[in-house]
Amino acid sequence: MKTIKLGNSQMNVSATALGIMRMVRLDPKEATNVLENVHDKGINFIDSADIYGNGDSERIFGKAFKQSSLKRDDFFIQSKGGIVLDPKKSSGELVFGQRYDFSKQHLIETVDKILQRMQIDYLDSFLLHRPDPLMELSEVADAFDELQASGKVRHFGVSNFNPMQVEMLQSELNQKLMINQLQFGVMHTGPIQFGLHTNMQDDASINRDGEIIEYSRLHNMTIQAWSPYQYGLFAGTFIDNPKFPELNNKLQELADKYGVTKNAIATAWILRHPAKMQVILGSMNPKHLDESIAGTDITLTNQEWYDVYFAAGNDLP
């Protein structure tokens, strides 16, 4: 398993991580099998969020981890918080918020509940799930200080923040933000597309995210790519999707060359970027996980990377 340095630390973590949002679909025995399988394949990173499955994903993880042969230090365990669920819109793994809440009380209570559900004593990292325009920087800073001093959280980061939001928050913190979790993949290329179209006037030149990849590289923040095989937000996967024949043909061509599957090529495409991203794998299917993990052993050529980018419907100015 390929590894990366996490943030500005000296910690080596697996280039792919297991996201447990869909663990709500499993019983504890099935979840145990998933955890032991990915660990055997070299994954040492778990990603969660307090809202996944309305907390049930973490409860199942806790039971599964407890009954597994795994030890606490076998995994770097991360969760996210700050979204207050809207129960009227949320069901199972499909969850929506009614507001964001970055108050000190809410963040500390959130971590306490995460630890209780996951049956662990501390989180290796805790991320703010989405930027809250009402956040009081001093409250977030106080919460982070207390969580770290108590030993409940070791490291901190954010998710879906743009560069100025990171800068603003970082200005009040005593901890270095190590991680920014962002949607990125073959069919979600906005953060690099606008840069390729600099000084152009077409739609591809619109800067929707700030220079988030460039910022992250300059500040040694690890980008964690979520929903790497999805197009849109909840539209579905592009793998084997008849809506994307050119892309799937190119992925299959490269998969045949390297003796892997399309999922592996889609993983390798993200990891080929010099930002040294980490790919969050959200499947609970051992076969699909194995196929995706295989991409960590492949280094696409520059031309192959661009060929996949073109097949996804992008161009060069």
N, C-alpha and C positions, 0 to 999 in steps of 0.2 A: 504494500500500500504506500503510495506516495504521501509524503508529509509536507506540511507548511509550518512556518513560524507564525504563531498567533500574535497579531498586533505588533507591539514594540517589545514583546517579551522574548525569552529564549525557549518558550514551551513549544514542543513539536506536537502537532495534532494531525490527524488524518485529513487528507485532502477532500474526502467526502464525510459527511455527518449523517446520522439518522435523525430525521425529523419525525416526531411521534404524534402528529396531529391525527392521523388515521388509526392510531392504536385503539381508539374507542370502539373500532369494529371487532376487536379481538377479545377472547377471554384470556385470563392470566397465563394459562399454559401455552397458548399460541404465541402470546407476547414474549414469553420466556424463550421460546424457540427462535424468535426473530432476534432478540438481544444477543443470544449466544452465537447465532449464525453470523451476525455482522461483526461481532467481536473476533470471531475466528478468521474473518476475512480482512481484519486489520483496522476496522473503524473503532476509534476510541473517543468519539464525540457524539453526545446526545443533545438534540435541540427540541425545546418544548415552548409552550406558552400557557399561561394560566387559563386562557379561554378555550383551549382545544378540547372539543367534546364537552364543553361546559365543565371542565375540570376532570371529567372521567378518563381522558387519555392519561393524565398524570396519575390518577388512582390506579389504573390498570398497570401502568409502568411500575409504580411502587410495589404492587403485589408480585409482579413478574420478576422484578429485580431482586426482591427479597427471597424468592424461591429458586432463583437461578444459582449457578455455580460461580457467578461473577462477584468481584470485590469492588468496593467503592472507588478505589483508585484505578480500576480498569477503564473508567469512563470520565471524560470531562463533561460535566452535566450543566447545561444552560437552560434557562427559561426566560420568558418575557412577561411583562405586565404593563398595566396602565390603561387598558381598555375595559370599560364597564359594559358588560353584556346587556343587550336588549333581549329579554326572554321571549318577547312576542315574535321576533324575527329569527331566533336561533333554534336550531334543532339538530341533535347529533353533532357531526363534525362541522356542519355549516353554521357558523356563528357570526353575528354582527353586533356592533357596539351601539350604545345610546349616547355615550360621551367618552372622553378621555379624562383621566384623573391622575395627575402627577403630584398630588398632595403628599406630604411626608407620611401622614397616617395611612393613607391608602397604599403607598408603596411598601411600607413596612409590613402592613397586614397582608398584602399580596404575597410577599416572600414567605411569611410565616405559614400561610395556607399552602403554598407550593411545596415547601419542605414537608409539611404534614402529609399531603397527598402522595408525594414521591417517596416518603419514608426514608429521607436522608437528612443529614445534619447541616449541610451547607450546599450552596450552589457555587460552581466554579465561575460562572458568569451570569449576570442578570442584565437584560436589555429593556430599555423603554420601547414599547412595541410600535407606537406611531407618534409623531410629534403633536404635542398638545399646545395650541396657541395660548392657552390660559396658564401655562406652567409658570410657577414662581421659581426662579433659579435657585434661590436660597433654600427653598423647601426640598428640592431635589438633592441639593448638595448635603443638607442635613440628613436626609434619608440615607444617602449613599455612605456618609461617614458612619452613621449608626450601624448600618448593615455590615459594613466592613469591620468595624471595631468589635462587634459582637461575634464575628466569625461566620456569619450566615451567608455572606457573599464575598468572594475573593476578587472578582474583576467585574468591570462594567462596560456596557456598550449601548448602542441604539439600533433601531430598525426603521428603515424608510425615512431617514433624516437627510436633508440636503446640506451642503457644506456650511452655509451660514447658521443653520440651526445647530449643527455640531459645534461650530465655533462659539456661538453664544452660550450654549450649555457648558462647554469645556472651560470657559472663562471663569466659572464659579466653582468648579470641582477641584478637589484635592487628588482625585484619581484620574489617570489617563484613560480616556475612552478607547477601547481596543478593537471594537467590532462595529460594523454597520451592516445589517442584514437587508438586502435589496433584491427585488425581482430582477433576474438577469438570465439570459439564455439565448439560444438560437433565434427564437421568435420574440424576444424582448430585448432589443438592441439599442434603445434610445440613448442610454448613457455613452455609447461610443459613436452612434450614427451622426449625432449633431456635430461631433468633433471632426468627423470625416468631411462634413459639409460646411465647414467654416468658410465664411465669406461668400456664402451662397444665399439665395432667396427662396429656396424651395421648402416644402414642409419638413424635409429631413433635417434642415438646418436649425429647427426650433429647439432651443435649449430648455427642456422641461424639468431637468433634475439638478441644474447647476453642474459644475465640473466635478461630479461626485467621485468618479473613478480617479481622475487626476489628483483630487484633494486627498483621497484615501491613500494613494501611493506616496504622496509627499509627507503624510503624517503617520505612516505605518499603521493604518487601520485595516484590519482584515475585512474584506467584503465577503459576506456569506450569501451565495446565490440561492434564493428560494424559488420554488416552482420552476425548476430549470427545463422541464419538458412541456410546459404549458404555453398556450397562446392566449392572450387576454388575461383576465383575472380569474374567472371561473369557467371559461369557455371550453376547456378540455385540453388534451394533449395533441401535439402535432405529429407524434410518432404514429406511423401507419394511418394517418388521417387523409382521406381522399381529397380534402380541400387543398392539400399541399403536395401535389405529385412531384414537382421538380425537386423540392427539398428532400422528400423521402427517397427519390431515386439517387440523389447525391449521397445521402446518408448510407443507403444500402451499398452503393459502389465502394465507399470507404470502409464500411463494415466488412465487406467481402475481402478487401485488400488486407485488412488487419486481423481477420479471423474473429471478429466480435459481432455485436449487434448494433442496431441504430442507437439504442440508448447509450451505449459505450461511446460512440462517436460524439453524441450530443454532450456527454460529460467531458470528453477530451477537448472539445471545442472551447468550453468555458475555461478549463484548466490551462489551455495553451496561452491565455492572456497573461502578460507579464505582471499583472497586479497580484498574482498568486492568490486567487480566490479559493474559497471553500464551497463545495457544492452540497446543498441540503437535499438528501434523498427522502422523499415522503412516502414511498411505497411500503406496504407491509407484506408484500409478496416476495418470498425468498428468491425466486427465480429472477424477478425483475430487479431486485437489489443486486444480485450477483452480476447481472448483465450491465448495470450502471457502474458498479464498482470497477469492472474490467477496463473502463475508460481511463482510470488513473495510470495505467501502464502504457498508454499510447501518447506519443507526442506528434501531433499533426504538423506537417510542413506549413510554411507560411502560405503557399499557394492553396493547399487543402483547406486551411482555415478560411481564406478569402472565398474559395469556391462554395463552401457551406454558407457563408454570409450572403453571397450572391443568390444561391438557390432559395434562400429564405425570403427573397423579394427585394433585397437591398441593392444599391449600386454605388459606384464611385463617381464623384463629380468630374 
